[in-house]
């Protein structure tokens, strides 16, 4: 997988980070759960991009 494809994959994971972060905050009402969601998403995106 070349570098442009990896960067494209990480950009695609940026949308769920922004939208999903707002949804998680609306559901739980605190930033700790948002940070946990973002870390899980970051680990998943990193694993997917390193494949």
C-alpha positions as CSV (number, residue, x, y, z in Angstrom):
1,X,0.0,0.0,0.0
2,X,1.6,3.3,-1.1
3,X,1.7,6.5,1.0
4,X,-1.1,8.3,-0.7
5,X,-3.5,5.4,-0.1
6,X,-2.5,5.2,3.5
7,X,-3.1,8.9,4.0
8,X,-6.5,8.6,2.2
9,X,-7.4,5.8,4.6
10,X,-6.6,8.0,7.6
11,X,-8.6,10.9,6.1
12,X,-11.6,8.6,5.8
13,X,-11.3,7.7,9.5
14,X,-11.3,11.5,10.3
15,X,-14.9,11.8,9.5
16,X,-16.1,9.3,12.1
17,X,-13.7,10.9,14.6
18,X,-15.5,14.3,14.3
19,X,-19.1,13.1,13.8
20,X,-18.7,10.2,16.2
21,X,-17.1,12.4,18.9
22,X,-20.1,14.7,18.8
23,X,-22.5,11.8,19.1
24,X,-20.6,10.2,22.0
25,X,-20.5,13.6,23.8
26,X,-24.3,14.0,23.2
27,X,-24.9,10.5,24.6
28,X,-22.6,10.5,27.7
29,X,-22.2,14.3,28.3
30,X,-18.5,14.2,29.2
31,X,-15.2,14.4,27.4
32,X,-13.6,11.3,29.0
33,X,-15.9,9.1,27.0
34,X,-15.0,11.1,23.9
35,X,-11.3,10.7,24.5
36,X,-11.8,6.9,25.0
37,X,-13.8,6.8,21.7
38,X,-11.0,8.7,19.9
39,X,-8.3,6.5,21.2
40,X,-10.1,3.4,20.1
41,X,-10.7,4.8,16.7
42,X,-7.1,5.9,16.4
43,X,-5.8,2.4,17.3
44,X,-8.2,0.9,14.8
45,X,-7.2,3.4,12.0
46,X,-3.6,2.9,12.7
47,X,-3.9,-0.9,12.5
48,X,-5.9,-0.6,9.3
49,X,-3.4,1.8,7.7
50,X,-0.4,-0.3,8.6
51,X,-1.8,-3.4,7.0
